[in-house]
Amino acid sequence: MPNSPTIAAASNKVGVLRACRWLEKSLVRVELAAALTAYAAILALSVADIVGRNLFNATLPGGDLALRQLVLWVALPGAALAVAAQRHLHLDPANLAARPRWQKLTAIPFNLAAAAVCALLMQAAWAYWQDDMLYQPTATAWLAWLGLILPVAFGLLALHFLLRAVLTIEENAA
């Protein structure tokens, strides 16, 4: 059995790649569900606000603030979905040149750099959210919980960029 370690290493690599693909597919499902639910909530809240203003001369308390937060619940999971589908904005010079060889060489470092930036933004968003919770009036504390999307979304973006880097290694090897 001279090839046993080689076979075991190849088997482990396949297992890791399979787990990465499964994780990305699972995250995509959850993010899509979150974005669709938030979009439905935006529509329902907007209709309720319009009906309330026109028929009862009143609005829902905190309705405008909730709508602003729900927009983030649509946009940020949407950004993560774009990264997973490799349809996010590409501004690096290698992508502007659109040379496949350059894209192969730069994809991993750029994905890792994007993951690092998103991780830093997640840390800053988490500190911001904790501070926001400290000074939130009790009547609107539920709105602060909606703000949790910022650190969660940046964490998801960082994870997606890391998964893209790992899966790019597989694509480049093939």
C-alpha positions in Angstrom: 0.0 0.0 0.0 2.5 2.6 -1.0 -0.1 5.0 -2.4 -2.3 4.9 0.8 -1.3 8.4 2.0 -1.8 9.8 -1.4 -5.3 8.3 -1.7 -6.2 9.5 1.8 -5.0 13.0 1.0 -7.0 13.0 -2.2 -10.1 11.7 -0.4 -9.7 14.4 2.3 -9.4 17.1 -0.5 -12.6 15.8 -2.2 -14.4 15.8 1.2 -13.4 19.4 1.9 -14.4 20.6 -1.5 -17.7 18.7 -1.2 -18.3 20.3 2.2 -17.5 23.8 0.8 -19.9 23.3 -2.1 -22.6 22.0 0.3 -22.1 25.0 2.7 -22.3 27.5 -0.1 -25.5 26.0 -1.5 -27.0 25.9 2.0 -26.0 29.6 2.6 -27.5 30.6 -0.7 -30.9 29.0 0.2 -30.9 30.7 3.6 -29.9 34.1 2.1 -32.5 33.9 -0.6 -35.2 33.0 1.9 -34.1 36.0 4.1 -34.1 38.4 1.2 -37.5 37.2 -0.1 -39.0 37.4 3.4 -37.7 40.9 3.9 -39.0 41.9 0.5 -42.5 40.5 1.3 -42.3 42.4 4.6 -41.4 45.6 2.8 -44.4 45.2 0.5 -46.8 44.4 3.4 -45.5 47.2 5.6 -45.7 49.7 2.7 -49.3 48.7 1.8 -50.3 48.9 5.5 -48.6 52.4 5.8 -50.4 53.6 2.6 -53.8 52.3 3.8 -53.3 53.7 7.3 -52.4 57.2 6.0 -55.2 57.3 3.5 -58.0 55.8 5.5 -57.1 56.4 9.1 -54.8 59.4 9.0 -52.2 57.4 11.0 -49.1 55.5 10.3 -47.5 52.5 12.0 -45.2 53.5 14.8 -41.6 52.9 13.7 -42.8 51.8 10.2 -40.5 54.1 8.3 -37.5 53.0 10.4 -38.4 49.4 9.9 -38.7 49.9 6.2 -35.1 51.4 6.1 -33.8 48.4 8.0 -35.7 45.9 5.8 -34.0 47.4 2.7 -30.7 46.2 4.2 -32.2 42.8 4.8 -32.9 42.6 1.0 -29.7 44.2 -0.2 -27.0 42.6 2.0 -28.2 38.9 1.5 -28.4 39.9 -2.2 -24.8 40.9 -2.1 -23.9 37.6 -0.7 -25.9 35.8 -3.4 -24.0 37.8 -6.0 -20.6 36.7 -4.6 -21.8 33.1 -4.5 -22.8 33.3 -8.1 -19.6 35.1 -9.0 -21.6 38.0 -10.3 -20.4 40.7 -7.9 -18.7 43.8 -9.2 -15.2 43.3 -10.5 -13.0 46.3 -10.4 -9.5 44.8 -10.3 -7.2 45.5 -13.3 -6.9 41.8 -14.1 -10.7 41.5 -14.6 -10.8 44.7 -16.7 -8.2 43.1 -19.0 -10.5 40.0 -19.1 -7.6 37.7 -19.7 -8.4 34.2 -18.4 -4.8 33.5 -17.3 -4.7 36.7 -15.2 -8.1 36.0 -13.7 -6.8 32.5 -12.7 -3.7 34.1 -11.1 -5.6 36.9 -9.3 -8.8 35.2 -8.3 -7.5 33.6 -5.1 -5.6 36.6 -3.7 -8.5 39.0 -4.5 -11.1 36.7 -2.9 -8.9 36.4 0.2 -8.4 40.2 0.3 -12.1 40.7 0.0 -12.7 38.2 2.8 -10.3 40.1 5.0 -12.0 43.4 4.3 -15.4 41.9 5.0 -14.1 40.4 8.2 -12.9 43.8 9.3 -16.2 45.4 8.4 -18.0 42.6 10.3 -16.0 43.5 13.4 -16.8 47.2 13.1 -20.5 46.5 12.4 -20.6 44.3 15.5 -19.1 47.0 17.7 -21.6 49.5 16.2 -24.5 47.2 16.8 -23.5 46.6 20.4 -23.2 50.3 21.0 -26.6 50.9 19.3 -28.2 48.3 21.6 -26.8 50.0 24.7 -28.4 53.3 24.0 -31.6 52.2 22.3 -34.8 53.3 23.9 -36.9 50.4 25.1 -39.8 51.4 22.9 -37.7 50.9 19.8 -35.4 48.1 20.9 -36.9 45.8 18.3 -35.6 48.0 15.6 -32.0 47.6 16.9 -32.4 43.8 16.5 -33.1 44.4 12.8 -29.7 46.2 12.6 -28.0 42.9 13.4 -28.1 42.3 9.6 -24.9 44.4 9.2 -22.4 42.2 11.1 -24.2 39.0 10.0 -24.1 40.0 6.3 -20.5 41.1 6.4 -19.6 37.8 8.1 -21.5 35.9 5.4 -19.7 37.9 2.7 -16.4 37.0 4.2 -17.4 33.4 4.3 -18.5 33.4 0.7 -15.2 35.0 -0.4 -13.3 32.4 1.5 -15.4 29.6 -0.1 -14.8 31.2 -3.5 -11.0 31.1 -2.9 -11.1 27.5 -1.9 -13.3 26.5 -4.8 -11.1 28.5 -7.2 -8.2 26.4 -6.1 -10.2 23.4 -7.3 -11.2 25.0 -10.5 -7.6 26.0 -11.3 -6.3 22.5 -10.6 -8.9 20.9 -13.0 
